[in-house]
């Protein structure tokens, strides 16, 4: 994994601590995920441009009309869950019962 995925030499690989190696692997996966997201967004944008050439005048297709990716969807905040978590933390640490 260190030699193949990260492209490290054996000497460099064996000089890393477990934490450093884990951070390097997580960073590499994050980089690959960002590159893949950019590719998908570019493809969606190009498709929208190609479709707009063939639409009626005044009408247009927006890239988000074609597809909405999971990373673009808004996460719904649950305020009651946050309050319950905060309350549980406060009572756990202070020994307060409520």
C-alpha positions in Angstrom: 0.0 0.0 0.0 2.7 2.4 0.9 4.9 1.6 -2.1 2.0 1.2 -4.6 -0.7 3.7 -3.5 1.6 6.3 -2.0 4.6 5.7 -4.3 7.0 5.7 -1.4 10.5 4.1 -1.4 11.0 1.3 1.1 13.4 3.4 3.1 10.8 6.3 3.3 8.0 3.9 4.1 9.8 2.2 7.0 10.8 5.6 8.5 7.1 6.5 8.9 5.2 6.0 12.2 1.8 4.3 12.1 0.1 7.6 12.5 2.1 9.3 9.7 1.4 6.3 7.4 -2.4 6.5 8.3 -2.4 10.2 7.6 -0.7 9.7 4.3 -3.1 7.0 3.2 -6.2 9.1 4.3 -4.7 12.1 2.4 -4.2 10.1 -0.7 -7.7 8.7 -0.7 -9.1 12.2 -0.1 -7.1 13.5 -3.0 -8.4 10.7 -5.3 -12.0 11.4 -4.2 -11.7 15.1 -5.0 -10.2 14.3 -8.4 -13.1 12.0 -9.1 -15.7 14.5 -8.0 -14.1 17.1 -10.3 -14.3 14.6 -13.2 -18.0 13.9 -12.6 -18.8 17.6 -12.3 -16.9 18.4 -15.5 -18.8 15.6 -17.3 -22.1 17.0 -16.1 -21.1 20.5 -17.2 -20.0 19.3 -20.7 -23.3 17.4 -21.1 -25.3 20.5 -20.2 -23.4 22.5 -22.8 -24.0 19.8 -25.4 -27.7 19.7 -24.6 -28.1 23.4 -24.7 -27.0 23.5 -28.3 -30.1 21.5 -29.2 -32.7 23.2 -27.0 -35.2 25.8 -28.1 -34.3 29.5 -27.9 -34.8 30.9 -24.4 -34.7 27.4 -22.8 -31.6 26.1 -21.2 -30.5 23.1 -19.2 -28.5 23.7 -16.1 -25.9 21.1 -14.9 -27.8 20.5 -11.7 -31.0 19.8 -13.7 -29.2 16.7 -15.1 -27.9 15.3 -11.8 -27.4 16.2 -8.2 -24.5 14.4 -6.6 -24.5 13.0 -3.1 -21.9 15.5 -1.9 -24.0 18.4 -3.2 -27.1 17.5 -1.2 -27.7 19.5 1.9 -27.6 17.6 5.2 -30.6 18.3 7.4 -29.7 19.6 10.8 -31.6 18.0 13.7 -31.5 20.6 16.5 -33.1 18.3 19.0 -30.4 15.7 18.5 -27.7 18.3 19.0 -29.4 19.5 22.2 -29.7 16.0 23.5 -26.1 15.3 22.9 -25.0 18.5 24.6 -27.2 17.7 27.6 -25.9 14.2 27.8 -22.3 15.4 27.7 -23.0 18.0 30.4 -24.6 15.5 32.8 -22.0 12.9 32.2 -19.1 15.1 33.0 -20.6 17.1 35.9 -22.4 14.2 37.5 -25.7 16.2 37.3 -28.8 14.3 36.9 -31.7 16.0 35.1 
